[in-house]
Amino acid sequence: MDVPMIPEPRSLRAGATLAIASKDLAVKCALTRETARRWRERQLSLRSPLDPPLPDRPGRPDKPELVPPRDVGKRSLHTVPGRIAMLHALAHIELNAVDLALDIVARFASEPVPQSFFDGWMRVADEEAKHFGMVRGRLNELGADYGDMPAHDGLWQAAHATRNDLTARLAVVPLILEARGLDVTPALQEKMRQSGDLDSAEVLKIIYEDEKGHVAVGAKWFRFLCARERKDPAQTFKELVRANFRGALKAPFNDIARAEAGLTPSFYRSLTATNFGWI
């Protein structure tokens, strides 16, 4: 496989911004992983006056077509087309997760947080780029590719809604959207195994184990910001979710995996669909 030519960033913020803006998904992922490596090895400064402006939306190829969530069809995982549809949806989630992690780094590079904040989020971005490559590779093995079917834009809309508030971003993205992956992925793994698709099940296993760490990064820094403001984290989470997330938290919850990541039931149990006053 050809290695894509990627720009050389002047800083961490520049590398994250250029990766977000790239429409070429191979370049986006390669630049993400290279920026993560160079930051990890302390070859980059955090930011520079010459950094490019952050785009309003991430770069995307012409396909897939973006449609409302209700228009994204669901199929049985016991058929090859159904497994392809599920993997395509997962690839879309992982691609958005790359840009979401990069956006936290680039957008909040001037926040008064420890350098380890950026260490954690660049590790997340690196792993999300790895996940996208794994899922896309599995799609290719099944005779498909990312972009072959429609996808929805809800994940990036959540990022846009929290663009001016780091604490709200952490509440909505890692502690709701990524935590949802901990709830649903084990069942998807099992269905893949039952269908005989052990290769896809193994991809899901890797993603699941990594995602625990991603939620843990979100929980760690959410608690850090709450402690700095002398706020109760569980109560603050509920307030931010009600203000910034237009949807319901849906049971069942993987309480064990969530707790391992630092997200205890006191955060989310009162925010299920039946407990949202505005739903």
N, C-alpha and C positions, 0 to 999 in steps of 0.2 A: 504493500500500500504506500502511495506517495505521501511524504510528509508535507503538510501545507506550509506555505511561506507565511510567517506571522510577523507583525510589526514588533519592534523592540521598545517596550515602554520605558519612560523616564522615571516612573514612580509606581507604587502599588495602585494608587487611585487611577493613574493613567492606564495601567494594564487592565484593571477591572472595567474601566469605562470603554476602552477599545474592544474588549471582549463582548460586553453587552451590546455594543453598536454593530458588531459584525453580523452580516446576513448569511455569510458562509458558515454553516454549522461546524464543519471540520476545523475552520480557523477559530471559531468561537471556543470550541473545547480545547484545542491545542494551546491557544493563548491563555486560557484560564489555567491550565495545568502548568504551563511554563511560568506564568506570573506567580502562581502558588509556590513553585519550586524556588524561584529567585527570591521571593519574600522569605520563605523558610530559611534560606541560606544567607539572609540579610544582605542581598545584593541590590536591593531597592530601598529608596526612601519612602516614607508614607505618602507624601504628596509633593507637588511642585507647582510653582506659579504658571508653568507652561502646560499643565494638564488640560486635555480637551474637555469641553462641556459634556455633562451627562445627558444622554438622550431621554426624551419623554417616554419612549417605548423601546424595547429591545429590538435589535435587528432580526429579521426573519426572512426566510426564502418565500417564494410566491405560494408554495404549498406547505402545510395544509390550509384549506379554507377554514376560517374561524366562524363558528356558528354559535347560537345560544346553547347552553348545556342540555336543554331538553331535546335538541335536535341531533345529539350525538347518540347513535344507536347502540344497543347492547345485544350481545349474542352469546350463545352457550359456549363455555370453555371446552366442551366435549367435541367441538369441531375445529378443524384447522382455521377456517375463516374467523371463528369466534376467538380463538387464541391470538390470532393476528390482530383483531380489533382491540383486545385487551392490552396487548403489548404496545400497540400504537398509542393508546391512551396513556399508558405508563411512560412511553418515550416522551410524550408531550409534557407530562408532569415533571419528568426529570429535566427536560430542557428548560422549563420555566424555573425549576429549582436552581439551576446553574445561574440564571440571570438574577434571581431573587437574592442569592448569597452574594453575588458580585455587587448588586445594588446596595446592600447593607454596607459593604466595604466602601464603595465609592461615594455614596450619598452622605454617609456619616463619618467621613474621614477627618472632619474637623471637630468631632465630638470629644469632650474631655473624658476619654476612656483609656484604660491601659493598653499597651501594645498587644498584649495577649488576646484582647478582643478581636483584633484583626488576624492574629494567628488562627484563632478558632474558626472564623468565618471563611478564611481562605482554605482551610482544610475541608470545610463543608463544600465550598465551590469546587475544589479539586475532585472530591468524591462524587459530587453530582455530575460532573463532566464524565467521570469514569462510568457512572451508571448509565448515562445517556448513550455512551458508546457501546456498552454491553447490550442494552435493549435494542438499539438500532442494529447491532450485529446479529442478534437473534432474529429480528425481523427479516434481515437479508437472507439468513439461512432458511427461512420459511417462504422465500420468494416474494417478499414485500419490502417496503421501505417507509421511513417516516415521511409523511406528506401524502400518502396514498389515500387517506380518508379524512373527513373533517375532524376538527378539534374545537374546544371552546376556550374562551379568554378569561375565565373567572379568576385564575390565579394571579394574573398580572393586574387585574382590576383591584384585587386586595392590596397589592403593593402600592398602587397609585393612591389608594385611599389613606395610606399611612405614611406617605412620603415625607411629611413634616414632623414626625414624632417617632423617635427611635423606640421608646418603650411600647408604643402602640404597634409598631412594626413587629417587634419581638413577640408580642401577645398574639397577633393574628397569623404571622407566617410560620415560625417554628412550632408555636404552642397550640395552634389549631390545625393549620393545613398539613404540616409535617407529622404532627401527632396522629392525625387521622390515618396516615400510612401504617402506623403501628397497630391500629385497630383492624385494618382490612387485609394486610399482606399475608399473615399466617393462613387465613382461609384460602386466599388465592394460590399460595404455595401448594396447599393440600389438593386443591382442584386440579392444578397442573400435574401433580404426581398421579392423581387418579386417572387423568386422561392419557397418561403415558409420556407426557412431555417433561422428562426429567431435566433437560437442559434449561428450559424456561424456569422450572422450579428452582434450579440452582442459582440462576440470576436473581430471582426474587429473594432467595435466602441471603445473598450477599447484600442486596439493597436493604433488606430488613435490619440486618445487624448494623450496618452503617448508619441507618436512619435513627437508631436509638441514640447514637452519639450526636447527631444533628439536633435532635430535640433537647438533649442535655446541654448543648452549647446555648441554645435559646433560653432554657430555664436558668442556667447559671447567670447569664447577663441580664435577664429580666429581674432576677432576684437582686443582683448587684445594683441596678438602677433604682429599684424600689428601696433598698436599704439606704442608698445615698440620699434619697428624698424622705426617708423615715416614713415610708408607706407600707401598709400590709400587702404582701404580694398577691395573695389569693383574692382579696377584695379589689385591689387595683386591676387585676386581670379581668374580673367580672365587669368592672366599669368600662374598661377599654374595649372589651368584646361587644358590649351592648352599644357602645358609641361608634364602633368601626367595622363591625362584621355583620353583614346583612344575610344571615342564614342561621340555621339551627345546628347545634352540636348533637350528633346522632349517636345513640347507643346502638350496639354494645361497644363498650370501651375495653381496651386491653390494659386493665388497671396495673398489672404487674410490670409490663414493659414501660408504661408511662411513669410509674413510680421509680423504676430504675433510672429513668432519665431526669428525675427531679420534678415531675409533674404529678402531684398527688391529687386524689379525688376532690379535695377541698377547693381546687381551682375550677373544675369543670362540671361537677355533678349537678349543680344548681342551674346550669345553663343548657340543659337538654331542651328539646323542642317543647315539651309540655311546661317548661318553666320560663320561657321567654315571654315577657308580658306583651311584646309588640308583634308577636307572630300570630 
